[in-house]
């Protein structure tokens, strides 16, 4: 960390009346914001030293900032922190329930219904041809997996007349929208996702894992388009929250601290 930034941050947080954990969260938050400002000034042509000085000056006066932070700490700091984590956990549960758990429950229900009524079980999520050799048959994989980027998305858009509108929207725009909150939550709650590249890698891993589980459990088809569109949504969320951080003075006294995890 730049020594001047470190001293500036220490001047603000050292006299705050709060726990050491809260001071650490606030110090990280201030440092992140100043570094964003510094990067902006460097991009405009300033030297590293000049950019640091300009970023500190534009951030505000330590005494006023300290007072503002102190006001934000009580009683809303902990409430908002807990509330944000609660919303994130609720969002994660909803995503996993819709994409995995609900489908597993439906498959079990379909199986029980087929057994009790003595008819052939049909998997509504995963197609297995009658003459195939089962899940490991290459033909089954070809039918239930798409590894060509945007081929299915292109087909939905160009041949939309062949599909219900809700199917087209769900498999294109829907896959983007459902991951926008992920980009926002990860940026707010986890300091290690403060760069676009890390956000992209994290979302690719999460979305790939979900697609792989759907395919392996036969509760969905593996589609590279879903992974790419999910990642696009997460990136949009990341850009939205960072635009807010950079563009508004409200986030100088930010009530959404990042976890040190």
LINVENUR-V174698 format. One record per pair of residues at least 24 apart in sequence whose C-alpha atoms are under 8 Angstrom apart, sorted by sequence separation. I is the first residue (numbers start at 1). J is the second residue. D is the distance in whole Angstrom. If there is no record, write none. Layout:
# LINVENUR-V174698
I | J | D
I | J | D
This chain:
# LINVENUR-V174698
204 | 228 | 8
207 | 231 | 8
6 | 31 | 8
34 | 59 | 7
5 | 31 | 7
204 | 230 | 8
203 | 230 | 7
204 | 231 | 6
203 | 231 | 6
5 | 34 | 8
200 | 231 | 6
203 | 234 | 7
200 | 234 | 8
199 | 234 | 7
200 | 235 | 7
199 | 235 | 7
196 | 235 | 7
199 | 238 | 8
196 | 238 | 7
5 | 52 | 7
4 | 52 | 8
8 | 56 | 8
12 | 62 | 5
16 | 66 | 7
183 | 233 | 7
184 | 234 | 7
5 | 56 | 7
11 | 62 | 7
12 | 63 | 7
15 | 66 | 8
175 | 226 | 6
179 | 230 | 5
183 | 234 | 4
187 | 238 | 6
178 | 230 | 7
179 | 231 | 7
182 | 234 | 6
183 | 235 | 6
12 | 65 | 7
13 | 66 | 7
16 | 69 | 8
17 | 70 | 7
176 | 229 | 5
177 | 230 | 8
180 | 233 | 4
181 | 234 | 7
183 | 236 | 7
184 | 237 | 5
188 | 241 | 8
8 | 62 | 7
12 | 66 | 5
16 | 70 | 6
175 | 229 | 6
176 | 230 | 5
179 | 233 | 5
180 | 234 | 5
183 | 237 | 4
184 | 238 | 5
187 | 241 | 7
18 | 73 | 8
171 | 226 | 7
175 | 230 | 5
176 | 231 | 8
178 | 233 | 7
179 | 234 | 5
180 | 235 | 7
182 | 237 | 7
183 | 238 | 5
176 | 232 | 6
177 | 233 | 6
180 | 236 | 6
181 | 237 | 6
184 | 240 | 7
172 | 229 | 7
176 | 233 | 4
180 | 237 | 4
184 | 241 | 6
175 | 233 | 7
176 | 234 | 8
179 | 237 | 8
180 | 238 | 8
189 | 256 | 7
191 | 258 | 5
188 | 256 | 6
189 | 257 | 7
190 | 258 | 5
191 | 259 | 6
188 | 257 | 7
189 | 258 | 4
190 | 259 | 5
191 | 260 | 6
188 | 258 | 6
189 | 259 | 5
190 | 260 | 7
191 | 261 | 8
144 | 215 | 8
187 | 258 | 8
190 | 261 | 7
153 | 225 | 7
152 | 225 | 7
150 | 224 | 8
151 | 225 | 8
147 | 222 | 8
149 | 224 | 6
150 | 225 | 5
145 | 221 | 6
146 | 222 | 6
147 | 223 | 6
148 | 224 | 7
149 | 225 | 6
144 | 221 | 5
145 | 222 | 5
146 | 223 | 5
147 | 224 | 5
148 | 225 | 8
144 | 222 | 6
145 | 223 | 6
146 | 224 | 6
147 | 225 | 8
146 | 225 | 8
149 | 228 | 8
95 | 178 | 8
126 | 215 | 8
126 | 218 | 6
125 | 218 | 7
126 | 219 | 6
125 | 219 | 5
126 | 220 | 6
125 | 220 | 5
126 | 221 | 6
125 | 221 | 7
88 | 185 | 6
85 | 189 | 8
100 | 210 | 8
99 | 210 | 8
107 | 219 | 8
100 | 213 | 8
100 | 214 | 7
99 | 214 | 8
104 | 219 | 7
103 | 219 | 6
100 | 219 | 7
84 | 256 | 7
81 | 255 | 7
80 | 255 | 7
81 | 256 | 6
80 | 256 | 7
81 | 257 | 7
77 | 255 | 6
76 | 255 | 8
77 | 256 | 8
72 | 253 | 7
72 | 255 | 7
69 | 253 | 6
68 | 253 | 7
65 | 253 | 7
59 | 252 | 7
37 | 246 | 7
36 | 246 | 7
33 | 245 | 7
33 | 246 | 7
33 | 252 | 7
30 | 252 | 7
29 | 254 | 8
29 | 257 | 7
29 | 258 | 7
28 | 258 | 8
26 | 257 | 7
25 | 257 | 6
25 | 258 | 6
25 | 259 | 7
25 | 260 | 7
